[in-house]
């Protein structure tokens, strides 16, 4: 029978949804009215109309995103006042708050209050829902007076353990209602500076990072609206796993990027072998690229005879050297400084050509200099000479040439051994790898824009943006919507030259974009060159960096945070998470014992719960390995056919295991990132980083250990992915 208290909560939440629907309907009407407006008028009027339409559309999208679990908590305060907490804030028709956004300061007690420090709260209630209906309430009492009298409506187990025992769907759901006090303190810490969150598996690092991004976007909206937030993950499968989290919290203006997509126009998952990846990730590559760019600026050793409309003109090395020195002193990027170099050489050649023509009896005055310069610019010999001395380059061609031209590469690396150079040798048409992305970005930084026209367009867009904001402010005043619409948002749609799309759209397409804040997950995997990319993306050095150095598996990963973050060139503050909310105690103990036995330094954690299933270890003959994995998967599905299960295998075995399992499970199984949308997934240890599943089958643990220099860390990652059951299947016990 439904309790009176549960019925009251259902009624209240129903009123919240009624208000949500009313707001959505009202916004839709405003959108329809704007779209129905006469299409005539000035260009400015049409731009204003389109911008208002976009704002209303974005608001409708945000209201649609929070349809699930709109309200998840209630605080009972001193004086009997109830304060409801949800994913967005709502007010009634009289503008009185009826639902607090979880990010506002008034909601912090929902996460931070304890019996010892209640922060003005007498009780905290968790609301569990399915769809729009409240299905359960759970109470935590801080004021013992509430325990007097009838307590029949008080519930038992807290929301945290309920969330942990809930089945995983292959995607991370938000944990707003179960964030603990230590996590909440980190989420709400200052925007400025570099914050490192260190924690072992299952301590909620990713959840903290994502909720911190949402909190910062809410609390520092003016600063971050136009600059955006970048969230970097280790792989596309990881991004697929978390992609629904931030929209579910009401934020849609965030750029999600894997380390293989940080360079616009290229999105790669191709990995180099460990030795090559380690070399490409080292900081010496920055110096190598700088030497390579400078080597493309060469003074000729001999005078060059140039033909210009039948006239022979000598280009002396000193003329090139003088123009080159002046351009280099500007310290501009290669392609930008090249324009200055060309102008200087052409000016000098124009004067020389004019003098030569005068010596032949021609009449040349100052008004003729412009067409003489155009003749020089159009001359094939002149173009060849200028390009030979200072060649314009794209980052892609530069990196392709660097690795495909052994003689040039050897001239840039005189102290390298032939074996070391051979690691980077490849053909021009070889695909770019994840480790090439920071090299392309480094080259782009030194080369600059390939076409000077782009710079002029950027300057014009900046001036147009300033004019658009002024026009937007006037339009808002004229329409009487002050306080309801932001001038910056409205101006985003103005003008024929305005940049269209959201902040996230513009940022992800612009390599030179600088973000207001960057969140890096699984940060222990990043190489020094990758950190240099992120430093350029955020000159203000505002970072949230989460990870666990014990879980590092990349060949170029650093052994500690001091070394890892050296490329950022600034100090950081460290926070540690030590409570394991995800992994049962027996699995945590097995994984930590394995790591310690192999000398892997780990952050010890305390598991908050046990599982009823012990760690299952099976040793079989090599010819029976794949079939044994199939049997173990079948047995686990008999325990729980609705939960998620991951088979984590070395790269050599992944596909064979997938094919064997697919015969029986067909569409219910996927390989790699595809598996994250299926009940069963077959992954490598690298692909499983940052993910969680109800059950995990680890295949051939010893091969994972010996498969790379950081194999122990890879096995530690694999063993700590399950929330319920762990199976180890191999041809030998773990060494």
N, C-alpha and C positions, 0 to 999 in steps of 0.2 A: 504494500500500500504506500502511496506517495506521502511523504511527510509534509506537514504544513510549511516547514522552513524551505524545503526543496521547491514546493509550489510557489512560494513567495519569490524565490530567486528566478524561477522560470518566468513569472509574470513581469518582473523588473527587466530581465534581459529581453523579453518580448517588446517592451517599450523602447529599448535601445535599438532594436532592429527596425521598429516602426519609424524611429527618427532617422536611422540610416537610409531607409527606403525613401523617406520624404526628401531628404537632402539629395539623394540620387535623382529622384524625379524632378526636383526643382532645378538641379544643374542641367538635366537633360532638356528641360523646357528653355532654359537660358541658351543652351547650345542650339536648339532648333530655331529660336528667335534670331540668333546671330546669323545662322546659315540662311534664313529666309530674307535677310536684309537685302534690299535692292543692290544688284551687282554694279551699279553705276558709281559715280563719284570719282574723286581723285585717287591716284595711286596710294596716297597716304591713308585715305579712308578704307580702301580695300585691304591694306596691310593691317590696319587696326582691327578690322573685322576678322581677318584670318587669325590674328594673334589671340583675340578673345576666344575664338572657336577652339584653338589649340589648348588654351588654359582650361576651358570647361571640359574638353575631352580628357585631359590629364587628370582632372579632379574626379571624373566619373571612373576612370581606370583605377585610381587609388581607392575609391569607395568600393569598387568591385573586388579588389584584392583582399579586403578585410572581412569578407562575408563569413569566413570560417573563424570560430573562436574570437568573436568580436570582443567579448568581456571574459576575463579569466580569473579575476580575483576581486576581493573586497576587503577593505580595512575597516574595522570598527574602532572609532577613535573615542577619546575621552569626551563625555557628554552625550554619548549615544549616537554620534554622527557616523554615517556609513559613507565610505568613499570607494567607488568602484573603479577598478583598474582594467584597461584594455589596450588594444593595439593602436587605436587612434583616440583622439579626444572628441567628445560630442557635447553640445549644449542644446537645451530645449528652446522653445520659441521665445522665451523670456531671456535667453542668453545665459541661463544658469547652467553650470557644469553638471552633467549627468553621467559622464564617463571621462576619467582622466587618462591621457596618453601615458603609457608606462615610462616614458623618458623624462617627464616633467619632474622637477625636484619634489613636488608634493607626493609623488608615487614612490620615492626611494625607500620609505619605511616598509613597503610591501616586501622588499628584498632584504633589508638590513635589520629589521626589528627582531629582537630576541627577548626571552623572558627577563634576562638581566638588564637589557637596554631596550625597552619597548618603543622608544621614540614617539610617545604619545598614542600608541596603538594598544587597544585592549585585546584584540583578536585579529587573526588573519584567516581569511577563508579562500580556499582554492575552488574555482568553478570548473568542473569538467564537462565538456559538451561534445555533442555529435551533431554536425550540421548546425542548425540554429537552436537546438534544444539542449538545455542543461540536463545532464544525466546523473551528476553526482556532486555533492559538496563535501569538502574536507576542511576541518577547522584546526587551527593552532591557537591555544589560549595563552595569553600573557598575563591577564588579570585574573587572579584566583577567585575573585568575587563572582565571575561568570560561571564558575563551577558549582555554585550553590543553586539549589532548586533543580528544576527539570533540565537534564542534560541529554535527553534522548535524541536530540537532533545532531549532536556532535558526532563527527565521523572519525574513523580510525587512521589508517595508513596515510602518510603525507603524500603530496603530489610528486615529490622527487622520485621515490621508489616506484610509484605507479608509472611514471614516465619511463623509467629505466626498464621496467618489465614489459612495457608495451612492445608489440611487434614492430620491427623496422620495415620500412617500405622501400628501401633502396635510395631514398632521398632524406636529407636531414630536415626534420621539422623543427620549428622554433621552440626554444625552451624558456620563453619569457616567463612563464608561470612558475618555473622551478629553478631559476637562477639563485644561487646561494649568496650569502653576504660577501664572501671574499671575491667572488666573481663580479658582483655588482659594484664593489668598490673599484675594481679595475676598469669596468665598463665606463664608469663615470669620472675617471681620472682626467687630468688636464689634457687639452689638445696639443699643447706645445711640446716639442722635444721628442725623443725616441724612447718609447716604452717597449721593453722586452718582457714577454710573458712566457716563462719557462715552466713546463710541466710534463709529466710522463703520460703514457697512453691513458685515455679515458678520463682525464681531468677537466675536460670541457674547454680546451684552448680555442678550438675553432668556433664554438658557440660564443665564447667571450669576445672573440675578434669580430664576429659578424654583428653581434648586438652592440658592440662598441661603435662600429661603423654607423649603425642606425642611430645610435644616441648622439654621436657627433654631428651627423647631418641635421638632426633635430635641434640640437643646442647651439650650433654654430652655423645656422642656415644662411645668414647673410654672407659669411666668408666662403662657405663651401658650395653655395648655389651655383656660382659661376665657374668655380675651379674644379669641383667634383672630388670624388674619392675613388681611388684605384685599389682593387683587391686582387692580389696576386696569389695564385695557387700553383701547386707543382705539376698539374696535368689537366687535360680536358675532362677526364673522368671525375676528377675532384670538383671541378667547376660545375659539372652536371649535377653532382651530388648536392651542392649548396645553393644552386641557382634560385630555388624557390624561397630561400630564407628571407632575404632583404625585401623583396616585394611583399611578402606576408606581413612584414612589420611596417609597411606603408612607405617604403623608400624604393624608387625606381630609377634614380639618377646616378647609379653606381656602375663603374666599368669593372667587369670581371675579366681577368686575363691570366692565361697560363704563361709560364716562362718561355714557351715556344711561340707566343703571339704578341710579345712586347714591341715588336717592330711592325708598324702598319704595312699591310699588304702581304705579310707572310705569316702563316699559321702552321707550324710544323710540329710533328710528334716524333720525328726521326731522331734517334739518339746515337751519338758517337760511342765507340768502344771506350772503356774507362780511361785508358792512357791518353787517348786523343782529347776526350772531354776535360780531363784534368789540365792538359796543356793549354787548351783554348780558354779555360776558365781562369788561368793564372794572370796576375796583373802585368806580367812581362809582355802580354799580348798588346796592352795599351801602348807601350813604348814601341813595339814592333810596328803597329799600325801607324803611329805618328811618323816613324822613320820612312815607312812606305809612302805616305802622303807627301812628305817633303821630297822624296826621291823623284816624284813626278814633276818637280820644278827644277829644270836643268838648263844651265847656260851652255850654249853651243861652244865647242872648242875652236871652231874655224869660222871665218866670215862666210856668209851665205849670200849668193846672188839671187835676187828676186826679180821676176818679170812682172811689170805692171803696165798693161796696155802698150806693150812693145818697148817700154823703157826698162833698162837694167838698173837695179838699185841694190846696193850692198848693205846688208844688215850685219853690223859689227857686233861681236860678242859683248863688248863693253856696254853698248846701248841696251842689250837684253839684261845684262847684269845690273845696271843702274835701275831700270824699271822694276826688275824682280826684287831688288833689295828694298826699294820704297814700298812695294806692295806687301812684302813680308813684315815690314816694320809696323804695318797697320794691325797685325795680329788677328786679322779677319780669317774666316774659314777659307779653305783652298779655292772653292769655286767663286766665292765672293771677292776675294783678293785678286783672283785672276782677271776680273773685270777691270780693276784698277791697273793691273799690269798691262792688259791689252790697250787701254786708253793711253797709257804713257808711251808704249812702243809706237802705236799708231800716230800719236802727236809728233813724236820725234821723227818717224819716217815721213810724215807729211811735210815737215819743214825741210827735210833732206831732199824729198822729191821736188818741192817747189824751187829750192836752190839749183837743183840739177836741171830742171826745165828752163830756168832763167839763163843758166850757162849755155843752153842750146839755142837761146834767142827768143824763147817764149816770154810773153808778158803775163806775169802772175802777180795778182794783188791779194789782199787779205780776204776778199769775198770769195776767192777761188779755193780757199783752204777746205771748205766743207765738202766740195765735190771731189777734191783730191783724196781726202780721207775716205770717202765712199769708194773710190776706185781701189784704194789700198785694201779696204775691208772686203771687197768683192774678189780680190786677186787670189787665185788658187795657191800660188807660192807663198803669199803672206799668211794665209790661213794655216797652211802646213807648218810654216816656221813658228807661228805663235802656239799652235797646238803641240808641236814637238817640244817647245820650251816649257809650256805650262798647259797640260792637257786637262780639259774638264772631265770630271769623273762622277759616276753614280756609286753609291756604296755597294750595290750588288755587283757591278762589274769589277770594282776594286778588289773585293774579297775573292771573287772568282779568279781573277788574274793572279792574286797573291799566292794562292795555293796551286795554280796550274802552271806557273812559270818558274821552274826550278832555278834557273840562273839568276833571275831577279831576286827570288826568295833567298838564295844563298848570299847574295851581295848585302842583304839586309840583316843577315844572321851570321856574321863571320865567326862568332864564338860557339855556335851550335855544332853539335856533332851531326854527321850525315844521318845517323839513326833517328835523331830528334827531328830533323827536317822531314824525314820520310813519313813521320806520323801525320803531317798535315798535307802531304801531297795528294792531290785529287784532280780530276778532269773538270773543265769549266761547266759542263752540263750536270754535274753531280748535284743532288738536291741539297738545299740548305738544311742544317740540323738545328736542334735546340741550342747547342753550344755556339752556333754561328750567330744567333740573334744578338747577343751583346757585342759581337765583333762588327756586325752591320751597323748597330747603333753608334758604336765608337767611331767608325768610319764616317757615318753621317754627320756626327758632331764636328769632326775635323774638316770634312769636305764642304758642308753647308749646302744651300739650295743650288740645284743644278742650273736653274734659270732665274736670272735676275728679275724677270717679270713677276715671279711669285712674291718677291719681297715688296714690290710696288703694290700688288694686289692686297697683301696683308696690311700695309699701311693705310690703304684706302678703306678696307673693311673696319679697321680700328676707328678711323674718323667717322665712318658711317654709323658705327655702333654708338658713338657718343651722341650723334644727332638723333638717332632713333630713341635713345633713352629720354632725351629732352622732349621729343614728340610724344612719347608714351606717357610721361608725367602730365603733359597738357591734356591728353585724351582722357586720362583717369579723372582729372579734375572736372572736365567738361561732362563726363558721363555720371558723375556723382558716385563713384565706386571706390573712393579712397579707403584704404585699409583692407579692401577685399581682393585687390589685384596688385601685384608687384610690378613696378615699372620695368625692371630688368627682364622679367618673364615676358611681359607684353612686347618689349622691344626685340625679343629674340625672333619674332616673325616679321619685322619691318623690312622694307626696302628690297629692291631687286638684287642688291649685292649682299644682303644679310646672309649669314651662315644658318642654314636650316637644321632642324633636328634638335634633340635634347643635348644637354651638356655632355652626357655620356657618349652620344653619337659623335659629337664634334671632337671630344677628347680622344676617343679610340682611333680616329682617323688621322690625328695630327701628332707626328713624332715629337714635335717641339712643345707639346702641351705640358704645362706644369700643374700638378694637382695640389689641392689644399691639404690632403692627407693620403697616406698610403698604408694599407693593411697588407702584411705579408704572412701567409700561412705556410707551415712546413718550412720555415725560414732557414732551418739548419742545412737545407739542401743547396742553397744558393752559392754560386762561385763568386770570387772577387769581381769578375767582370760583370756579372749580373747585378751585383750591388751598385756598381758604377752607373748602370742604366737607371736604376731606381733613384739614385742620388740626383741625377739630372732631371728626373721627372718630378722631384719635390725639393727645390732649392731651400725651402724653409725648414727642411729636416723634421717634418712632422710625421712620425711613423708609429704604427702599432705592429710589433713583430712578435709572432708566436711560433713556438716550436719546441723541440726537444733534441738537444745535441746527441743524445744516445741513439736516436732513431735515424741519424744521418746515414744515407746510403750512397749519395753521389760521390764520384771520385774526387771532385774538387771541393767538397764540403770541409769546413773548418772544425777543429776539435773543441772550440769554446767560443763564447759570444764575443769576447774581446777581439779575437782574431777574425771572426766572421764579419764583424761590423766595422773593421778598420777602414774599409773603403768609404764609409759614410762620413768619416772625418769629424765625428762629434761624440760626446759622451752619451750614455744611455742610463736609464733607471730600470732596475730589474724587479719583477714581481714573480712569485712562484706559486703554482697550484699543486697541492700535495694530496688532495682527496680524489680518489678514483671513483667516479660515479658510474662508469660504464662497465668495467671489466670485473667479473666475479673474483673473489679472493683467491680461489684455487688456481684460476688461470693466471692471475697477476703473479702469484708466487712461483708458478712454473716458468713463466717468461723471465722474471727477474732472476731466478736461479740460473737459467741458461745463460743470460747475459753476463752475470757475475762470474760464472765458471769460465767464460771465454774472455774475461778481462774488459768487458764493455762497461764504461762508467755510465751509470743511470741515475735518474732522479727517482728515489724510492717514493712510493705512494701508498696510501692506506685505502684499501677497498672498503666500500660501505656495506657490501652485501656478499653473500655466498650464492652459489648456484647448486641445484640438486644434482648436477651431473659432474662427475670427476673428469679430469683431462684424460682423454682416450688415446693411447699409443698403440700402434699396430706396425709390426715388422714383417715384411713379406719378401719372397724372391723377386728378382728384377723382372722376370717375365710375367709375374702376376700383379705388378704394381698398379697398372691402369685399371684392371678389373677390380682390384681391391678398393680403389678409390670410388668406383661406381657403387660397390656394395655398401661402403661407409655412407655415401650420400643417400642411398636408398633407406638405410637404417635410420638416419637422422630425419629424413622426411616423414618417416612413420611416427617419430616423436612429435614433430610439429610440421604439418604440411603447409601452413599458411605463412610462416615466418620466412626470412631471407637467409640464404646460405651462400657462402663464397668458397670456392675451391681456389686456393692460392698455390701456384706451382711455379717452378723455375721456368724461364722463357723457353728452354728446350722442350719442356713437357706440356706447356700450356695448351697448344692446339690439339695434341693427341688426346689429352684428357677431355677437352671440349667435345671433340668428335665422338668419343665413347659415350659421354653423358647425353649428347644430343639425340642419339638413337632412341633413348627411352623418354627423355623429357621434352624433346622437340622444341616448341616455341616458348617453353617456360624457362629456357636457359639462354644466356648470351655470353659472348666473349669480349673481354676488354670493357670499354665504356658502355657498350650496348647492354652488358649484363646488369647495369645499374637500374634498368627499367624492367628487369625480369626477377622472378623469385630466386633464380639460381644464376650466379655469376662465376666465370672462370677468369682469374686475374693473375698477373705477376705480382711479386711483393711491391714493386715500385708503383703499380697501378692501384694497389690497395691502400696506399698511404692516405691517412686522414679519414678513412671510411669506417663504417661499423655495420655488423651483420648479426643476426641472431646466432648463427652457427658458422664455424669456419673449419674447413679441412685443409691442412697444410700438407703438401705433397713433397716428399724427399727433402726433409729439413737439412740434411747434411750437404746436399747439392746447393741449397740456398746459401749456406755458410761459406762454402768454397767457391761459389760462383763469382765473387767479386772481392775487392779489398775490404769492403764494408759489409760483407755478407752476414756477419753476426747481427748487425743493426737491422738488416733486411729481414732476418728471421724474427727478431724481436718485434718488429712492426707487424709481421704476419700473425704472430701468436697473440697479439693484443687487439685484434680486430673484433672478436666475438663478444656479444653481451650475455650469452648463455652457455654455449657448448664449443669445445675445442677438440679436434681430432688431429693427430699426427700420424701420417702414413708414409713409411719409407722402407728402404731395403736394409737399413742399419739403424740402430738406436742413435740418438743425437750424441755426437762425439763429445 
